[in-house]
Amino acid sequence: MGEWPVVDAWMPGARCLRAQTDGGTLRGGAPRVVWQALGADPRLISATSAAERLVQQGRPPHLVWNPLSGDIVQLIPVVRAACSLGAPEGLDCWTSTPKAAPANRQGRLCAQVGVLAWAWEPFTDGPMHGAEALLSWLASWGVPSRWPAGRPAPFTHAQTAARSCAQWALGGHFGASQVPGWNAVGPGAIDIGLLSAPATAPCVPINGSRSSRPVHAVHVGRPDAHAGRSDAHAGRSEALTHTLRMALTDMLGPELDADRAPAPGRLERQRA
């Protein structure tokens, strides 16, 4: 019948530096990713140092990425909300009580990526080591590759840039300056074409501890090489497929069926 990819809540290959607190339970909706410039030089500050500082300041994102070295540190499992949206944008901005925006918990997935870069110097203009693995992992969670709000505004215009709730509700990729309710100015005028990955099949999340082994696919209902497979065997395979599909619906919402339903015209052609 096909294959269902299985993915962990922790990105394979990323260093785990778990924050003591997170943003709580996600409230559901379209999945999205937010890209934020941390206002730091990737030549001088490591992803680990930046992650430790953000944890101390009480505003950890899910991931901290150094595009120059390719190092990625994950602080919060992607199935939980992070805390960076609405908080001070720069790495050196300290506050005793960070203000977390409601956007942190919006979406069945709201992955927040803090990039060691400057808002006035788009990080897509330089090396982006590790970008392919990062984008592939995000896509495996069903995040669309689209940018509903288009290219983020340049640093000099980002303060007054539009922040559309309607576009935000569509899900996909966003710059911090496009998040409703946040006056962020990063990540600047990045090249969104370099941060788009082909959509992949939705995954079945697993909530166990992070595994150091590669993520494998689960094969369900693979055609039997023997033509004489019993009816009982076929029935068990069909039941297992149904069970996995129900799990997908519970995690990804009712739009799973809507996305996979054939268009009316196509259905009529098939019947003909």
NUTORLUM-236400 format. One record per residue (C-alpha): residue number from 0; residue in one letter; y, z, x. Coordinates in steps of 0.25 Angstrom, whole numbers, plus 5000, padded with zeros to 4 digits. Each point is the difference from the previous one (the first is absolute). Layout:
+-----+------+------+------+------+
:  nr : rest :    y :    z :    x :
+-----+------+------+------+------+
: NUM :    A :    Y :    Z :    X :
...
+-----+------+------+------+------+
END
This chain:
+-----+------+------+------+------+
:  nr : rest :    y :    z :    x :
+-----+------+------+------+------+
:   0 :    M : 5000 : 5000 : 5000 :
:   1 :    G : 5010 : 5001 : 5012 :
:   2 :    E : 5005 : 5011 : 5009 :
:   3 :    W : 5010 : 5012 : 4997 :
:   4 :    P : 5007 : 5004 : 5013 :
:   5 :    V : 5001 : 5015 : 5002 :
:   6 :    V : 5012 : 5006 : 5008 :
:   7 :    D : 5004 : 5014 : 5004 :
:   8 :    A : 5013 : 5007 : 4997 :
:   9 :    W : 5002 : 5001 : 5015 :
:  10 :    M : 5003 : 4987 : 5008 :
:  11 :    P : 4989 : 4997 : 5009 :
:  12 :    G : 5005 : 5000 : 5015 :
:  13 :    A : 5013 : 5008 : 4997 :
:  14 :    R : 5001 : 5014 : 5006 :
:  15 :    C : 4999 : 5011 : 4989 :
:  16 :    L : 5011 : 5011 : 5001 :
:  17 :    R : 4999 : 5006 : 4986 :
:  18 :    A : 5013 : 5006 : 4994 :
:  19 :    Q : 4998 : 5014 : 4994 :
:  20 :    T : 5007 : 4995 : 4988 :
:  21 :    D : 5002 : 4987 : 4992 :
:  22 :    G : 5007 : 4995 : 4988 :
:  23 :    G : 4989 : 5003 : 4990 :
:  24 :    T : 4992 : 4992 : 4990 :
:  25 :    L : 5004 : 4986 : 4998 :
:  26 :    R : 5004 : 4997 : 4985 :
:  27 :    G : 4994 : 4986 : 4999 :
:  28 :    G : 5006 : 4986 : 4999 :
:  29 :    A : 5001 : 4987 : 5008 :
:  30 :    P : 4996 : 5003 : 5015 :
:  31 :    R : 5011 : 4998 : 5011 :
:  32 :    V : 5004 : 5002 : 5014 :
:  33 :    V : 5013 : 5004 : 5005 :
:  34 :    W : 5005 : 4996 : 5014 :
:  35 :    Q : 5010 : 5010 : 5007 :
:  36 :    A : 5007 : 4999 : 5014 :
:  37 :    L : 5000 : 5014 : 5006 :
:  38 :    G : 5012 : 4998 : 5009 :
:  39 :    A : 4993 : 5001 : 5013 :
:  40 :    D : 4997 : 4992 : 5012 :
:  41 :    P : 4985 : 4996 : 5001 :
:  42 :    R : 5001 : 4999 : 5015 :
:  43 :    L : 5004 : 5015 : 5001 :
:  44 :    I : 4993 : 5007 : 4989 :
:  45 :    S : 4985 : 4999 : 4997 :
:  46 :    A : 4994 : 5000 : 4986 :
:  47 :    T : 4994 : 5013 : 5002 :
:  48 :    S : 5013 : 5007 : 5004 :
:  49 :    A : 5007 : 4994 : 4988 :
:  50 :    A : 4989 : 5004 : 4990 :
:  51 :    E : 5000 : 5015 : 5005 :
:  52 :    R : 5016 : 5000 : 4999 :
:  53 :    L : 4999 : 4995 : 4985 :
:  54 :    V : 4989 : 5010 : 4997 :
:  55 :    Q : 5009 : 5011 : 5006 :
:  56 :    Q : 5012 : 4995 : 4991 :
:  57 :    G : 4991 : 5000 : 4987 :
:  58 :    R : 5002 : 4985 : 4997 :
:  59 :    P : 4987 : 4993 : 5005 :
:  60 :    P : 4997 : 4986 : 4996 :
:  61 :    H : 4986 : 4995 : 4999 :
:  62 :    L : 5000 : 4993 : 5013 :
:  63 :    V : 5009 : 4999 : 5013 :
:  64 :    W : 4999 : 4987 : 5007 :
:  65 :    N : 5005 : 4996 : 5014 :
:  66 :    P : 5000 : 4985 : 5000 :
:  67 :    L : 5002 : 4999 : 5015 :
:  68 :    S : 4988 : 5007 : 5004 :
:  69 :    G : 4992 : 4998 : 4987 :
:  70 :    D : 4997 : 5015 : 4998 :
:  71 :    I : 4999 : 5005 : 4986 :
:  72 :    V : 4999 : 5014 : 4996 :
:  73 :    Q : 4996 : 5004 : 4985 :
:  74 :    L : 5005 : 5013 : 4995 :
:  75 :    I : 4996 : 5000 : 4985 :
:  76 :    P : 4988 : 4994 : 4993 :
:  77 :    V : 5005 : 4987 : 4993 :
:  78 :    V : 4995 : 5006 : 4986 :
:  79 :    R : 5010 : 5011 : 5001 :
:  80 :    A : 5015 : 4999 : 4999 :
:  81 :    A : 5009 : 5000 : 5013 :
:  82 :    C : 5013 : 5007 : 5001 :
:  83 :    S : 5010 : 4990 : 5008 :
:  84 :    L : 5006 : 4993 : 4988 :
:  85 :    G : 5014 : 5006 : 4997 :
:  86 :    A : 5000 : 5009 : 5012 :
:  87 :    P : 5009 : 4997 : 5012 :
:  88 :    E : 4997 : 4987 : 5006 :
:  89 :    G : 5002 : 5002 : 5015 :
:  90 :    L : 4990 : 5007 : 5009 :
:  91 :    D : 5010 : 5009 : 5005 :
:  92 :    C : 5006 : 5004 : 4987 :
:  93 :    W : 4996 : 5015 : 4997 :
:  94 :    T : 5002 : 5007 : 4987 :
:  95 :    S : 4994 : 5013 : 4995 :
:  96 :    T : 4997 : 4995 : 4986 :
:  97 :    P : 4996 : 4985 : 5000 :
:  98 :    K : 5003 : 4993 : 4987 :
:  99 :    A : 4987 : 4993 : 4995 :
: 100 :    A : 5003 : 4988 : 4991 :
: 101 :    P : 4991 : 4998 : 4987 :
: 102 :    A : 4996 : 4987 : 5006 :
: 103 :    N : 4991 : 5007 : 5010 :
: 104 :    R : 4990 : 5002 : 4989 :
: 105 :    Q : 5002 : 4987 : 4992 :
: 106 :    G : 4988 : 4990 : 5000 :
: 107 :    R : 4985 : 5003 : 5002 :
: 108 :    L : 5003 : 4997 : 5014 :
: 109 :    C : 5014 : 5001 : 5007 :
: 110 :    A : 4997 : 4999 : 5015 :
: 111 :    Q : 5012 : 5004 : 5009 :
: 112 :    V : 5001 : 4994 : 5014 :
: 113 :    G : 5010 : 5005 : 5010 :
: 114 :    V : 5002 : 4990 : 5011 :
: 115 :    L : 5006 : 5004 : 5013 :
: 116 :    A : 5012 : 4991 : 5000 :
: 117 :    W : 5015 : 4999 : 4997 :
: 118 :    A : 5005 : 4995 : 4986 :
: 119 :    W : 5010 : 4991 : 5007 :
: 120 :    E : 4989 : 4994 : 5009 :
: 121 :    P : 4989 : 4995 : 4991 :
: 122 :    F : 4987 : 5003 : 5006 :
: 123 :    T : 4994 : 4987 : 4996 :
: 124 :    D : 5009 : 4993 : 5011 :
: 125 :    G : 4991 : 5007 : 5010 :
: 126 :    P : 4985 : 5002 : 5003 :
: 127 :    M : 4992 : 5005 : 4988 :
: 128 :    H : 4987 : 5005 : 5007 :
: 129 :    G : 4991 : 5006 : 4989 :
: 130 :    A : 5007 : 4993 : 4989 :
: 131 :    E : 4987 : 4992 : 4996 :
: 132 :    A : 4991 : 5012 : 4998 :
: 133 :    L : 5011 : 5008 : 4993 :
: 134 :    L : 5002 : 4988 : 4990 :
: 135 :    S : 4986 : 4998 : 4998 :
: 136 :    W : 4997 : 5015 : 4997 :
: 137 :    L : 5012 : 5000 : 4990 :
: 138 :    A : 4995 : 4987 : 4993 :
: 139 :    S : 4986 : 5006 : 4999 :
: 140 :    W : 5006 : 5011 : 4991 :
: 141 :    G : 5005 : 4989 : 4990 :
: 142 :    V : 5014 : 4999 : 5004 :
: 143 :    P : 5006 : 4987 : 4997 :
: 144 :    S : 5006 : 4992 : 5012 :
: 145 :    R : 5012 : 4997 : 4992 :
: 146 :    W : 5014 : 5005 : 5002 :
: 147 :    P : 5006 : 5001 : 4986 :
: 148 :    A : 5014 : 5004 : 5005 :
: 149 :    G : 5000 : 4989 : 5011 :
: 150 :    R : 5005 : 5002 : 5014 :
: 151 :    P : 5006 : 5014 : 5002 :
: 152 :    A : 5015 : 4999 : 5003 :
: 153 :    P : 5006 : 5001 : 5014 :
: 154 :    F : 5004 : 5013 : 5005 :
: 155 :    T : 5015 : 4998 : 4997 :
: 156 :    H : 4997 : 4997 : 4985 :
: 157 :    A : 4989 : 5008 : 4997 :
: 158 :    Q : 5008 : 5012 : 4995 :
: 159 :    T : 5005 : 4992 : 4988 :
: 160 :    A : 4987 : 4992 : 4998 :
: 161 :    A : 4994 : 4999 : 4986 :
: 162 :    R : 4988 : 5009 : 4998 :
: 163 :    S : 4993 : 4995 : 4987 :
: 164 :    C : 4991 : 5009 : 4993 :
: 165 :    A : 4994 : 4987 : 4993 :
: 166 :    Q : 4996 : 4994 : 5013 :
: 167 :    W : 4995 : 5014 : 5005 :
: 168 :    A : 4991 : 5001 : 4988 :
: 169 :    L : 4993 : 4987 : 5004 :
: 170 :    G : 4994 : 5005 : 5013 :
: 171 :    G : 4998 : 4993 : 5013 :
: 172 :    H : 5008 : 5002 : 5013 :
: 173 :    F : 5014 : 5006 : 5001 :
: 174 :    G : 5010 : 5004 : 5010 :
: 175 :    A : 5006 : 5014 : 5000 :
: 176 :    S : 5013 : 4995 : 4996 :
: 177 :    Q : 4994 : 4994 : 4987 :
: 178 :    V : 4994 : 5013 : 4995 :
: 179 :    P : 5007 : 5005 : 4987 :
: 180 :    G : 5007 : 5013 : 5002 :
: 181 :    W : 5001 : 5000 : 5015 :
: 182 :    N : 5012 : 4996 : 5008 :
: 183 :    A : 4992 : 4995 : 5012 :
: 184 :    V : 5005 : 4989 : 5009 :
: 185 :    G : 4988 : 4996 : 5007 :
: 186 :    P : 4991 : 4993 : 5004 :
: 187 :    G : 5011 : 4989 : 5001 :
: 188 :    A : 4998 : 4985 : 4998 :
: 189 :    I : 4986 : 4999 : 5004 :
: 190 :    D : 4992 : 4987 : 4999 :
: 191 :    I : 4991 : 5003 : 4988 :
: 192 :    G : 4992 : 4988 : 5003 :
: 193 :    L : 4994 : 5007 : 5012 :
: 194 :    L : 4996 : 5012 : 4991 :
: 195 :    S : 4992 : 4993 : 4990 :
: 196 :    A : 4985 : 5000 : 5000 :
: 197 :    P : 4990 : 4992 : 4991 :
: 198 :    A : 4996 : 5008 : 4988 :
: 199 :    T : 4986 : 5006 : 5001 :
: 200 :    A : 4990 : 5005 : 4990 :
: 201 :    P : 5003 : 5014 : 4994 :
: 202 :    C : 4993 : 5011 : 5007 :
: 203 :    V : 4992 : 5012 : 4995 :
: 204 :    P : 5007 : 5012 : 5007 :
: 205 :    I : 4992 : 5011 : 5006 :
: 206 :    N : 5006 : 5014 : 5001 :
: 207 :    G : 4991 : 5006 : 5011 :
: 208 :    S : 5005 : 5003 : 5014 :
: 209 :    R : 5004 : 4989 : 5009 :
: 210 :    S : 4989 : 4993 : 5007 :
: 211 :    S : 5001 : 4994 : 5014 :
: 212 :    R : 4990 : 4989 : 4997 :
: 213 :    P : 5004 : 4987 : 4995 :
: 214 :    V : 5002 : 4998 : 4985 :
: 215 :    H : 4988 : 4992 : 4994 :
: 216 :    A : 4999 : 4993 : 4987 :
: 217 :    V : 4990 : 5004 : 4989 :
: 218 :    H : 4991 : 4989 : 4995 :
: 219 :    V : 4997 : 5000 : 4985 :
: 220 :    G : 4990 : 4991 : 4993 :
: 221 :    R : 4998 : 4991 : 5012 :
: 222 :    P : 4991 : 4989 : 4995 :
: 223 :    D : 4986 : 5002 : 5003 :
: 224 :    A : 4993 : 4991 : 5010 :
: 225 :    H : 4987 : 5000 : 4991 :
: 226 :    A : 5001 : 4993 : 4987 :
: 227 :    G : 4990 : 5010 : 4993 :
: 228 :    R : 5009 : 5012 : 5000 :
: 229 :    S : 4997 : 5009 : 4988 :
: 230 :    D : 5008 : 5002 : 4988 :
: 231 :    A : 5001 : 5015 : 5003 :
: 232 :    H : 5006 : 4997 : 5014 :
: 233 :    A : 5011 : 4991 : 4993 :
: 234 :    G : 5003 : 5011 : 4990 :
: 235 :    R : 5003 : 5010 : 5011 :
: 236 :    S : 5008 : 4990 : 5008 :
: 237 :    E : 5009 : 4997 : 4987 :
: 238 :    A : 5001 : 5015 : 4997 :
: 239 :    L : 5005 : 5003 : 5014 :
: 240 :    T : 5010 : 4988 : 5000 :
: 241 :    H : 5006 : 5006 : 4987 :
: 242 :    T : 5001 : 5014 : 5005 :
: 243 :    L : 5008 : 4995 : 5012 :
: 244 :    R : 5009 : 4992 : 4991 :
: 245 :    M : 5003 : 5012 : 4992 :
: 246 :    A : 5004 : 5007 : 5012 :
: 247 :    L : 5009 : 4989 : 5004 :
: 248 :    T : 5007 : 5000 : 4987 :
: 249 :    D : 5002 : 5016 : 5000 :
: 250 :    M : 5007 : 4998 : 5014 :
: 251 :    L : 5007 : 4987 : 4999 :
: 252 :    G : 5004 : 5001 : 4985 :
: 253 :    P : 4998 : 4990 : 4988 :
: 254 :    E : 5007 : 4989 : 5007 :
: 255 :    L : 4987 : 4997 : 5008 :
: 256 :    D : 4994 : 4993 : 4988 :
: 257 :    A : 5013 : 4993 : 4997 :
: 258 :    D : 5001 : 4995 : 5015 :
: 259 :    R : 4986 : 4994 : 5000 :
: 260 :    A : 5000 : 4994 : 4986 :
: 261 :    P : 5000 : 4985 : 5000 :
: 262 :    A : 5012 : 4993 : 4993 :
: 263 :    P : 4997 : 4995 : 4986 :
: 264 :    G : 5001 : 4985 : 5004 :
: 265 :    R : 4990 : 5003 : 5011 :
: 266 :    L : 4991 : 5007 : 4991 :
: 267 :    E : 5000 : 4988 : 4990 :
: 268 :    R : 4997 : 4990 : 5011 :
: 269 :    Q : 4988 : 5009 : 5004 :
: 270 :    R : 4995 : 5000 : 4986 :
: 271 :    A : 5002 : 4985 : 4999 :
+-----+------+------+------+------+
END
